[in-house]
Amino acid sequence: MFEKNNIFKVFKENKKLVYAVNILIILVAISVLLKFDTSKFTNETSKNSALIPQKNATQTDEYTYLLEKRVEEILSKIEGVTSIDVMLYTKNTPQLEPVYDENTSSETDVETGSDGIKREVKRDTKQNKVILSSGDEVVEKYYKYPEISGVLIVVNYSGQQDIKTILMNSVKTLLNIQINDIEIVRANG
């Protein structure tokens, strides 16, 4: 059997073995770091900044999420409503257009020919330069919001039984959609 002193002696004498062991330790440390779960930290920051638009989220999701929260806030103020969740369906995505710094110029030349005929030449020039934000990103604006094609409301209420009618009419008025596109379901519990 090997003794501890013999193992350390072999280890000290063989430089290639020292390098191999060091590389093995580094690889183990890297694999442990790669398996470290960072989602705990990222989820906390995303919960705190839920209403701040993020670049990786689609524009439709941001628009519908904010609209859903506004409708929920308004409908929760109705007497008898204890809890409410709203989901909106949209037909298409909002269309974004970059914001331009626009320069237009117009030039008119009048020429008289040898036969006395006047010719007028008009030149219109239009230059568009995309406006960039401080982070060198293109500044965009909405110019057409998506059309809402359906609304689902999950509500828990007490008291009046005609609360469905009140909710239907409220959503119809708020979102300017047909009553057939609104579904109200009572929450379990």
C-alpha positions as CSV (number, residue, x, y, z in Angstrom):
1,M,0.0,0.0,0.0
2,F,1.0,3.5,-0.7
3,E,1.7,5.8,2.1
4,K,0.7,9.5,2.1
5,N,4.3,10.6,1.9
6,N,4.9,8.5,-1.2
7,I,1.8,9.9,-2.9
8,F,2.9,13.5,-2.2
9,K,6.4,12.7,-3.4
10,V,5.2,11.3,-6.7
11,F,2.9,14.3,-7.1
12,K,5.7,16.8,-6.5
13,E,8.1,15.1,-8.9
14,N,5.7,14.8,-11.8
15,K,5.0,18.3,-13.2
16,K,2.5,16.9,-15.9
17,L,0.5,15.3,-13.1
18,V,0.3,18.6,-11.2
19,Y,-0.9,20.4,-14.4
20,A,-3.5,17.7,-15.1
21,V,-4.9,17.9,-11.5
22,N,-5.0,21.7,-11.7
23,I,-6.9,21.6,-15.0
24,L,-9.3,19.0,-13.5
25,I,-10.0,21.3,-10.5
26,I,-10.6,24.2,-12.8
27,L,-13.0,22.2,-15.0
28,V,-15.0,21.0,-11.9
29,A,-15.2,24.6,-10.7
30,I,-16.5,25.8,-14.1
31,S,-19.1,23.1,-14.3
32,V,-20.4,23.9,-10.8
33,L,-20.7,27.6,-11.8
34,L,-22.5,26.8,-15.0
35,K,-25.0,24.7,-13.1
36,F,-25.7,27.5,-10.6
37,D,-29.3,28.6,-10.9
38,T,-29.5,32.4,-11.4
39,S,-33.3,32.4,-12.1
40,K,-33.9,33.3,-8.4
41,F,-32.2,36.6,-8.9
42,T,-33.7,37.4,-12.3
43,N,-37.3,36.6,-11.2
44,E,-37.1,39.0,-8.3
45,T,-36.0,41.9,-10.5
46,S,-38.6,41.1,-13.2
47,K,-41.4,41.0,-10.6
48,N,-40.4,44.5,-9.4
49,S,-40.3,45.9,-12.9
50,A,-43.4,44.2,-14.4
51,L,-44.8,47.4,-15.9
52,I,-41.5,48.6,-17.4
53,P,-41.3,47.6,-21.1
54,Q,-38.6,45.1,-21.8
55,K,-36.9,44.7,-25.2
56,N,-37.3,40.9,-25.2
57,A,-41.0,41.0,-24.6
58,T,-43.2,41.4,-27.6
59,Q,-45.0,44.7,-28.1
60,T,-48.4,42.9,-28.2
61,D,-47.8,41.3,-24.8
62,E,-46.9,44.6,-23.2
63,Y,-49.9,46.4,-24.8
64,T,-52.4,43.7,-23.8
65,Y,-51.0,43.2,-20.3
66,L,-51.2,46.9,-19.5
67,L,-54.7,47.1,-21.0
68,E,-55.8,44.0,-19.0
69,K,-54.5,45.5,-15.8
70,R,-56.4,48.8,-16.4
71,V,-59.6,46.9,-17.1
72,E,-59.2,44.8,-14.0
73,E,-58.6,47.9,-11.9
74,I,-61.7,49.6,-13.2
75,L,-64.0,46.5,-13.0
76,S,-62.8,45.6,-9.4
77,K,-64.3,48.8,-8.2
78,I,-67.8,47.6,-9.1
79,E,-69.9,46.8,-6.0
80,G,-70.0,43.0,-5.3
81,V,-66.9,42.1,-7.2
82,T,-64.4,40.4,-4.8
83,S,-61.8,39.3,-7.3
84,I,-61.4,39.6,-11.1
85,D,-59.0,38.5,-13.8
86,V,-59.2,39.7,-17.4
87,M,-57.7,38.2,-20.5
88,L,-57.7,40.0,-23.9
89,Y,-57.3,38.4,-27.3
90,T,-56.0,40.5,-30.1
91,K,-56.1,39.8,-33.9
92,N,-52.8,41.2,-34.8
93,T,-49.7,42.9,-33.4
94,P,-49.2,46.7,-33.0
95,Q,-47.3,48.1,-35.9
96,L,-44.3,50.2,-35.0
97,E,-42.9,53.0,-37.0
98,P,-39.5,54.7,-36.4
99,V,-39.6,58.4,-35.6
100,Y,-37.9,60.4,-38.3
101,D,-36.3,63.8,-38.4
102,E,-37.8,65.0,-41.7
103,N,-36.5,67.7,-44.0
104,T,-38.4,68.7,-47.1
105,S,-37.3,71.2,-49.8
106,S,-38.9,72.4,-52.9
107,E,-37.2,73.9,-55.9
108,T,-38.8,75.5,-59.0
109,D,-37.0,76.4,-62.2
110,V,-38.6,78.4,-65.0
111,E,-36.9,78.1,-68.4
112,T,-37.8,80.0,-71.5
113,G,-37.0,78.4,-74.7
114,S,-35.8,80.1,-78.0
115,D,-39.3,79.8,-79.3
116,G,-40.8,81.7,-76.4
117,I,-42.4,78.7,-74.6
118,K,-41.9,78.6,-70.8
119,R,-41.2,75.4,-69.0
120,E,-41.5,75.0,-65.3
121,V,-39.5,72.3,-63.6
122,K,-40.4,71.4,-59.9
123,R,-38.2,69.3,-57.7
124,D,-39.3,68.2,-54.3
125,T,-36.8,66.5,-52.0
126,K,-37.6,64.8,-48.8
127,Q,-34.9,63.5,-46.4
128,N,-35.7,61.2,-43.5
129,K,-33.2,60.6,-40.8
130,V,-34.1,58.0,-38.1
131,I,-33.9,59.5,-34.6
132,L,-31.8,57.5,-32.2
133,S,-32.1,57.5,-28.4
134,S,-29.2,58.0,-26.1
135,G,-28.4,54.3,-26.2
136,D,-28.1,54.4,-30.0
137,E,-31.5,52.5,-30.4
138,V,-34.1,53.5,-32.9
139,V,-36.9,55.5,-31.3
140,E,-40.2,53.9,-32.3
141,K,-43.9,54.9,-31.8
142,Y,-47.1,53.0,-32.2
143,Y,-49.3,54.1,-35.1
144,K,-51.8,51.3,-35.1
145,Y,-52.9,49.4,-32.1
146,P,-54.1,45.7,-32.4
147,E,-57.8,45.1,-32.6
148,I,-59.3,43.3,-29.6
149,S,-61.2,40.3,-30.8
150,G,-62.3,38.7,-27.5
151,V,-62.4,39.2,-23.7
152,L,-62.5,36.5,-21.0
153,I,-63.4,37.6,-17.5
154,V,-63.0,35.3,-14.5
155,V,-64.8,37.0,-11.6
156,N,-65.8,36.1,-8.1
157,Y,-68.7,38.2,-6.8
158,S,-71.3,38.3,-4.1
159,G,-74.7,39.8,-4.0
160,Q,-76.4,40.9,-7.2
161,Q,-77.1,38.3,-9.8
162,D,-77.2,40.8,-12.6
163,I,-73.5,41.6,-12.1
164,K,-72.8,39.7,-15.4
165,T,-74.9,42.2,-17.3
166,I,-73.1,45.1,-15.6
167,L,-69.7,43.6,-16.5
168,M,-70.7,42.9,-20.1
169,N,-72.0,46.4,-20.7
170,S,-68.9,47.9,-19.0
171,V,-66.4,45.9,-21.1
172,K,-68.4,46.5,-24.2
173,T,-68.3,50.3,-23.6
174,L,-64.6,50.4,-22.5
175,L,-63.2,48.3,-25.4
176,N,-65.8,49.0,-28.1
177,I,-66.4,45.4,-28.9
178,Q,-69.5,43.2,-29.5
179,I,-71.2,41.5,-26.6
180,N,-70.7,38.1,-28.4
181,D,-66.9,38.6,-28.0
182,I,-67.1,38.8,-24.2
183,E,-67.3,35.7,-22.0
184,I,-67.8,36.0,-18.2
185,V,-67.1,33.0,-16.0
186,R,-67.6,32.8,-12.3
187,A,-64.4,31.8,-10.4
188,N,-64.4,28.6,-8.3
189,G,-64.2,29.2,-4.6
